[in-house]
Amino acid sequence: MEFTNTVWSLLPPLIAIILALITKEVYSSLFIGIFTGGLLYAGFNLTAAMQHIFVDGMIGQLSDSWNVGILIFLVVLGSMVMLMNRAGGSAAFGKWAVTHVKTKAGAQVATIVLGMLIFIDDYFNCLTVGSVMRPVTDKHGISREKLAYLIDATAAPICIIAPISSWAAAVTGFVDGANGLSLFIRAIPYNFYALLTIVMMFSITYMKFDYGAMNLAELNHRAQLKERKKKDAASLTGAEDQPHPPISEKGKVSHLVFPIVSLIVCCVIGMIYTGGFFEGANFIDAFSNSDASVGLVYGSVVALIITIIFYLITRVLSFNECMNAIPEGFKSMVPAILVLTFAWTLKSMTDSLGAAEYVGGIVAHIADNRALMSLLPALVFLVGIFLAFATGTSWGTFGILIPIVVNVFGGDVNNELMIIAISACMAGAVCGDHCSPISDTTIMASAGADCNHISHVSTQLPYAFTVAAVSLVSYIISGFIRNWFICLVIGIVLMVGTLIVLKNVTKAKTQAQA
């Protein structure tokens, strides 16, 4: 029986996702999905399946230069976060934030704004925002699940509407025969999922309510706040050998701010360096041609060295203390590295079975039916969600769907419906990536917030589905109206109206239970 390029190719990621959500255990769920993929690819020949899983899959993914760069970046970021904690920078920032960020809503807004400002790369966003804002959100009693959602919602959704980002570079690279960056910019106003996610975050913060699994997580967090504080005081990352790691009493806010600023500046320079900026390319072209994986490694390593020198000069940590913090930071990232390794291996199983090509063929078949053209953006949005959710990759979804959409319209850049459909592809890919427990961005957000990964996924899903539903309606409307301003206004009104209804329903349920 043939399993490649058929509906069977979608079985491994679906098994992994369903098991993870049911069992709340991500490692075994991912491995069962990987093993299923290997068996299907090898026609249930166990020896061939093991060869495919570990040689073609796991070893192949861990020897990929892009993936290795991301792992190095993770390790360096973990070491930097540990250094900032040991230097007392995080604690000092938390104390400063208590006097300057005085409300729970203010802490959430600060997290959202910081996430929107760091739009260069989603990995960089997740870990940086998490390390900076954890002390602030902890002080105001915000659950790690809520912090993880705010981090995740300001990672990919912000990067996909930022012309100067690694995501913009990826998207433009998939458009042949046209100015990819120009199309990307024109598609921004139609990227309803990304724009409405921003509306969603500010709205629930202003309305001061949560619903679904997130509301339960927030209530549980408040009930267990004292125990949580005791746990956090005992261990900064859950990975230290020492029950009470030494924290410098000389730490100041500058011992957190300076390393973060250094990290941002160095990573930007690293990315444009790989794009040829210092060889004559302009800033935007350098970003478009950058290698984010290599650039982030360059930037983070240089920032780590600068941070160590800064701590030595200010005498907040000794050289030995700095060196001892580095392996501890590595340990704190081991869970994220393990999940990423399994997620990448599962993706390689799915790729070898031809899942993306199978779904791409379905989209091409739909596009051939001219009667559905006005509904094409909505259909592309749904297919993009499903493909990104099942494979855990938005960039791979771009690579499959965008060329199909461009070919359907013959590359006619003056056709507004093509712009809407390309935007729907990007929005669907980001939405599916946002929801998927095997997405590397989702994994990074969990790591950045120091939150249980499955808890983050289960609490985020109702929020992401709400925005996706309103976005779907907006794409249906835009297929007929084809005016971004009118459609966006309608989408925002629907989004706010939906949240008002949800707030009233949640309030009524709470009162009934009381």
C-alpha positions in Angstrom: 0.0 0.0 0.0 1.3 3.4 -0.9 1.5 5.9 2.0 3.5 8.8 0.4 1.7 11.8 -1.1 -1.6 10.6 0.3 -3.8 11.5 3.3 -1.7 8.9 5.3 1.2 11.4 5.3 -0.7 13.5 7.7 -1.2 10.7 10.3 2.2 11.0 12.2 1.8 14.7 13.2 -1.8 14.3 14.0 -1.0 11.3 16.3 1.7 13.4 18.0 -0.5 16.4 18.5 -3.6 14.5 19.7 -1.5 12.4 22.1 0.3 15.4 23.5 -3.0 17.2 24.2 -4.6 14.1 25.8 -1.6 12.9 27.8 0.0 16.3 28.6 3.3 14.6 27.9 5.2 15.9 24.9 8.3 13.8 24.6 6.7 10.4 24.2 3.9 11.8 22.1 6.4 13.2 19.6 8.4 10.0 19.5 5.3 7.9 18.8 4.5 10.3 15.9 8.0 10.0 14.6 8.0 6.2 14.9 4.6 6.0 13.0 6.1 8.2 10.3 9.1 5.9 10.0 7.0 2.8 9.7 4.7 4.3 7.1 7.7 5.5 5.0 9.4 2.1 5.2 6.3 0.1 4.5 6.4 -1.3 8.1 9.9 -2.7 7.7 11.3 -2.2 11.2 15.0 -2.1 10.2 14.4 0.4 7.4 12.1 2.4 9.6 14.8 2.7 12.3 17.4 3.7 9.6 15.0 6.4 8.3 14.1 7.8 11.8 17.6 8.1 13.2 19.9 8.5 10.2 17.7 10.4 7.7 15.6 12.0 10.4 17.2 12.8 13.7 20.9 12.8 12.7 20.0 14.6 9.4 18.2 17.3 11.3 20.9 17.8 13.9 23.6 18.0 11.2 21.6 20.7 9.3 23.5 24.0 9.5 20.3 26.1 10.1 19.1 23.8 13.0 22.6 23.7 14.6 22.7 27.5 14.5 19.4 27.7 16.2 20.6 25.3 18.9 23.7 27.3 19.5 21.6 30.5 19.7 19.4 28.7 22.3 22.4 27.6 24.4 24.0 31.1 24.4 20.6 32.8 25.2 20.2 30.3 28.1 23.7 31.2 29.4 23.0 34.9 29.1 19.7 34.6 31.0 21.5 32.7 33.8 24.2 35.3 33.9 21.6 38.1 34.3 19.9 36.1 37.0 23.2 35.4 38.9 24.3 39.0 38.5 21.0 40.2 40.2 19.9 42.1 37.1 16.6 40.2 36.8 15.8 40.7 40.5 16.7 44.4 40.4 14.6 44.9 37.3 11.7 43.2 39.1 12.0 45.6 42.0 12.2 48.6 39.7 9.2 47.4 37.8 7.1 47.2 41.0 7.4 51.0 41.3 7.0 51.8 37.6 4.6 49.2 36.4 1.9 49.4 39.0 -0.9 47.3 37.7 -1.5 43.8 36.2 -2.8 45.4 33.0 0.3 47.6 32.8 2.6 44.5 33.1 0.7 42.9 30.2 0.8 46.0 28.1 4.5 46.3 28.7 5.0 42.7 27.6 3.0 43.2 24.4 4.8 46.5 23.5 8.2 44.9 24.1 7.3 41.9 22.0 6.1 44.3 19.2 9.4 46.2 19.3 11.5 43.1 19.0 10.2 42.2 15.5 13.5 41.0 13.9 13.1 37.3 14.5 10.6 35.1 16.3 13.1 33.0 18.2 15.0 36.0 19.4 11.6 37.6 20.4 10.5 34.6 22.4 13.6 34.2 24.6 14.4 37.9 25.0 10.9 39.1 26.0 10.5 36.1 28.3 13.8 36.8 30.2 13.0 40.5 30.5 9.3 40.3 31.5 9.2 37.2 33.8 10.2 39.2 36.9 7.5 41.9 36.1 4.7 39.4 35.4 5.6 37.3 38.4 5.4 40.4 40.7 1.9 41.2 39.4 0.6 37.6 39.7 0.3 36.8 36.0 0.5 33.1 35.2 3.3 31.7 33.2 0.6 30.4 30.7 -0.6 34.0 30.1 3.0 35.2 29.7 3.7 32.4 27.2 0.6 33.4 25.2 1.7 37.1 25.1 5.2 36.1 24.0 3.9 33.7 21.3 1.3 36.2 20.1 4.0 38.9 19.6 6.5 36.6 17.9 5.3 35.1 14.6 2.2 37.4 14.3 4.4 40.5 14.6 7.3 39.2 12.4 4.9 38.4 9.6 3.8 42.0 9.3 7.3 43.5 9.8 9.0 44.3 6.4 12.4 44.2 8.1 12.5 40.7 9.6 13.8 37.2 8.9 10.2 36.2 8.1 9.8 38.9 5.4 13.0 37.6 3.9 11.6 34.1 3.8 8.3 35.1 2.3 9.9 37.2 -0.4 12.2 34.4 -1.4 9.2 32.2 -2.3 7.8 34.7 -4.9 9.3 34.3 -8.4 9.0 36.8 -11.2 7.8 39.7 -9.0 9.1 42.1 -6.4 8.6 39.9 -3.4 9.1 42.7 -0.8 6.6 44.9 -2.6 4.0 42.1 -2.5 4.8 41.5 1.1 4.2 45.1 2.1 0.9 45.2 0.0 -0.3 42.1 1.8 0.2 43.4 5.3 -3.2 45.2 5.6 -4.9 41.9 4.6 -3.1 39.8 7.2 -6.1 39.6 9.4 -4.8 36.9 11.8 -1.7 38.9 12.7 -3.5 42.3 13.0 -6.5 40.9 14.9 -4.2 39.0 17.3 -2.8 42.4 18.3 -6.4 43.7 18.8 -7.1 40.5 20.8 -4.2 41.0 23.2 -5.0 44.7 24.0 -8.7 44.0 24.2 -8.5 41.2 26.8 -6.0 43.3 28.8 -8.2 46.4 28.7 -11.4 44.3 29.5 -9.5 42.5 32.3 -10.8 39.0 31.6 -9.8 35.6 30.4 -11.8 32.6 29.2 -11.5 28.9 28.6 -8.4 27.1 29.8 -6.5 30.4 30.3 -9.1 31.6 32.8 -8.6 28.4 34.7 -4.8 28.7 34.6 -5.1 32.3 36.0 -7.4 31.2 38.8 -5.2 28.3 39.7 -2.2 30.6 39.7 -3.8 33.1 42.1 -4.8 30.2 44.4 -1.3 28.9 44.5 0.7 32.1 44.3 2.4 31.7 47.6 3.6 28.1 46.8 4.7 29.3 43.3 6.8 32.1 44.8 8.5 29.6 47.1 9.3 27.4 44.2 10.7 30.2 42.1 12.9 31.3 45.0 14.4 27.9 45.3 15.3 27.5 41.6 15.6 30.0 38.8 15.3 27.6 35.9 14.5 24.2 37.4 17.9 22.9 36.2 20.5 24.0 38.7 22.6 21.6 40.7 22.5 24.0 43.6 19.2 24.4 45.5 20.0 28.0 46.2 22.2 29.4 43.4 24.2 32.5 44.5 22.7 35.8 43.4 24.8 39.0 43.6 23.6 41.7 45.9 25.3 44.3 43.8 23.0 43.8 40.9 21.3 46.8 39.3 18.8 47.3 36.5 21.6 48.1 34.2 22.9 44.5 34.6 19.8 43.3 32.8 19.2 46.2 30.4 22.8 46.5 29.1 23.1 42.8 28.1 19.6 42.9 26.4 20.5 46.0 24.4 23.8 44.5 23.5 22.0 41.4 22.4 19.6 43.3 20.2 22.3 45.5 18.6 24.7 42.6 18.0 22.0 40.3 16.5 20.9 43.1 14.1 24.5 43.6 13.1 25.0 39.9 12.8 22.0 39.4 10.5 22.8 42.3 8.2 26.4 41.2 8.1 25.3 37.8 6.7 23.1 39.7 4.1 26.1 41.6 2.7 25.5 45.0 4.4 29.2 45.6 4.9 29.9 44.6 1.3 27.7 47.4 -0.1 24.1 46.1 0.2 21.5 48.5 1.6 19.9 47.9 5.0 16.6 46.4 3.6 18.3 44.2 1.0 20.8 43.0 3.7 17.8 41.9 5.8 16.1 40.3 2.8 19.2 38.2 2.0 20.3 37.5 5.6 20.9 34.1 7.1 19.0 34.5 10.4 20.5 31.3 11.9 24.1 32.3 11.4 23.4 36.0 12.2 21.8 35.2 15.5 24.8 33.0 16.4 27.2 35.8 15.6 25.2 38.3 17.5 24.5 36.2 20.6 28.1 35.0 21.1 29.5 38.6 20.8 26.8 39.8 23.2 27.7 37.0 25.7 31.3 38.1 25.6 30.4 41.7 26.1 28.1 40.8 29.0 30.8 38.9 30.8 33.3 41.8 30.3 30.7 44.2 31.6 30.0 42.1 34.7 33.7 41.8 35.4 34.3 45.5 35.0 31.4 46.4 37.3 32.6 43.6 39.7 29.1 42.2 40.0 30.4 38.7 39.3 33.8 37.1 39.3 35.2 35.3 36.3 34.7 31.9 38.0 31.1 32.8 38.8 30.5 33.8 35.1 32.0 30.6 33.9 29.9 28.5 36.4 26.7 30.2 35.1 27.3 29.2 31.5 26.7 25.4 31.8 23.8 26.1 34.1 22.2 28.2 31.4 22.9 25.3 29.0 21.0 22.9 31.3 18.0 25.3 31.5 17.6 24.9 27.7 17.8 21.1 27.6 14.0 20.6 27.6 13.5 23.1 24.8 16.4 21.5 22.8 14.9 18.0 23.3 11.5 19.1 22.1 12.9 20.9 19.2 15.0 17.9 18.1 11.9 15.7 18.2 9.8 18.3 16.4 12.4 18.7 13.6 12.6 14.9 13.3 8.8 14.6 13.1 8.8 17.3 10.4 11.4 15.3 8.4 9.1 12.2 8.6 6.2 14.3 7.4 8.3 15.8 4.6 9.5 12.4 3.4 5.9 11.2 3.2 5.0 14.2 1.0 2.4 15.8 3.3 3.1 19.3 2.0 2.9 18.2 -1.6 -0.4 16.4 -0.9 -2.0 19.4 0.7 -0.5 21.7 -2.0 -2.2 19.5 -4.7 -5.6 20.0 -2.9 -5.1 23.8 -3.0 -4.1 23.7 -6.7 -7.3 21.6 -7.5 -9.5 24.1 -5.6 -7.9 27.0 -7.5 -8.7 25.3 -10.8 -12.4 25.8 -10.0 -13.0 29.4 -11.1 -16.4 29.4 -9.4 -14.6 29.4 -6.0 -12.2 32.2 -6.8 -13.9 34.8 -4.5 -13.7 32.2 -1.7 -10.1 31.3 -2.5 -8.5 33.5 0.2 -10.7 31.9 2.9 -9.9 28.4 1.5 -6.2 29.1 1.4 -6.3 30.4 4.9 -7.9 27.2 6.2 -5.5 25.0 4.2 -2.6 27.1 5.5 -3.7 26.6 9.1 -4.1 22.8 8.7 -0.7 22.4 6.9 1.2 24.5 9.4 -0.6 22.9 12.4 0.2 19.4 11.2 3.8 20.0 10.1 4.7 22.6 12.8 6.3 25.0 10.2 5.0 28.2 8.8 8.0 28.7 6.5 7.4 25.3 4.9 3.8 26.3 4.4 4.8 29.5 2.6 7.1 27.6 0.4 4.3 25.2 -0.8 1.3 27.6 -1.0 2.7 31.0 -2.1 4.0 29.7 -5.5 0.7 27.9 -6.1 -1.2 31.1 -5.5 1.1 33.2 -7.7 0.8 30.7 -10.5 -3.0 30.6 -10.2 -3.1 34.4 -11.0 -0.3 34.2 -13.5 1.9 36.5 -11.4 -0.5 39.4 -12.0 0.6 41.9 -9.3 -2.3 44.2 -10.2 -4.8 41.6 -9.2 -6.0 42.6 -5.7 -7.4 39.1 -5.1 -3.9 37.6 -5.6 -2.6 39.9 -2.9 -5.4 38.9 -0.6 -4.8 35.2 -1.2 -1.0 35.6 -0.6 -1.8 37.3 2.7 -4.3 34.6 3.6 -1.5 32.0 3.0 0.8 33.9 5.4 -1.9 34.4 8.0 -3.0 30.7 7.8 0.6 29.6 8.2 1.2 31.8 11.2 -2.1 30.7 12.8 -1.3 27.0 12.4 2.2 27.6 13.6 0.8 29.5 16.6 -1.5 26.7 17.5 0.7 23.7 16.9 2.5 22.0 19.9 5.2 20.8 17.5 6.0 24.3 16.2 9.5 25.5 17.1 8.1 29.0 17.8 5.5 27.6 20.3 8.3 25.6 21.9 10.5 28.7 22.2 7.6 30.7 23.8 7.2 28.0 26.4 10.9 28.1 27.1 11.0 31.9 27.2 8.1 32.0 29.8 9.5 29.0 31.7 6.1 27.4 31.3 5.0 23.8 30.8 4.8 23.3 27.1 1.5 21.5 26.9 0.0 23.9 29.4 1.0 26.8 27.1 -0.5 25.0 24.1 -3.8 24.1 25.7 -4.4 27.6 27.2 -3.4 29.3 24.0 -5.6 27.3 21.6 -9.0 28.9 22.5 -7.5 32.4 22.0 -5.9 31.4 18.7 -9.1 29.7 17.5 -11.2 32.8 18.3 -8.9 35.1 16.2 -8.9 32.4 13.5 -12.7 32.3 13.3 -13.0 36.1 13.0 -10.1 36.1 10.4 -11.9 33.5 8.3 -15.1 35.6 8.2 -12.9 38.6 7.2 -11.3 36.6 4.4 -14.7 35.6 3.1 -15.8 39.2 3.0 -12.5 40.4 1.5 -12.9 37.9 -1.4 -15.9 39.9 -2.5 -15.3 43.5 -1.3 -11.5 43.5 -2.0 -10.8 46.7 -0.1 -8.4 46.3 2.9 -9.6 49.3 4.9 -13.3 48.2 4.9 -12.5 44.6 5.6 -10.0 45.4 8.4 -12.6 47.7 10.1 -15.2 45.0 9.9 -12.7 42.5 11.3 -11.8 44.7 14.2 -15.5 45.3 15.0 -16.2 41.6 14.9 -13.2 40.8 17.1 -14.1 43.3 19.8 -17.7 42.3 19.6 -16.8 38.6 20.0 -14.7 39.3 23.0 -17.5 41.3 24.6 -19.9 38.3 24.2 -17.2 35.9 25.6 -16.7 38.2 28.6 -20.4 38.3 29.4 -20.7 34.5 29.0 -17.6 33.9 31.2 -19.0 36.3 33.8 -22.4 34.5 33.8 -20.7 31.1 34.2 -18.6 32.4 37.1 -21.7 33.8 38.9 -23.6 30.6 38.3 -20.8 28.5 39.8 -20.5 30.9 42.8 
